[in-house]
Amino acid sequence: MPLYWTFDSNLRTVDVVAEGEVTLADAMAFFDATETAATLAYKQLIDGSRGRAAMTAEELMAIVVRIRSQHDMSAMGALAVVVTREQAHQFARLLGAAAVADRPLKVFDELRLARRWLDAQAPVQP
């Protein structure tokens, strides 16, 4: 699986790394895991800089729908996303769907800066 994630219940963080081609099934497995583990309010760092979406436009829309459905389940933690400039354009719809939630969100092109920003964000109570 090209998505790897770690939940840290002490720090209330979720770290996600994408490597290679990410499919709809990979993304949905991640969403299932975050919902099952009740980590939606955790701070999330998604490093997609080494990943590529292997999805159709319809599949990307299914992800948008899933992201928006999560907003009704819990308060959402801060989200830092690391992508290349090309990826930022490609994932604009997904980032827009994530931004609808009442939470801090910022896109970075460098992992170190994303981690520093995310660490400075206040935790959210679920």
Buried (B, 14 or more C-beta within 10 A) or exposed (E): EBBEBEBEEEEBBBBBBBBEEBBBEBBBBBBEBBBEEEBBBBBBBBBBBEBBBEBEEEBBBBBBEBBEEBBEEBEBBBBBBBBEEEBBEBBEBBBEBBBEBEBBBBBBEEBEEBBEBBEEBEEBEE
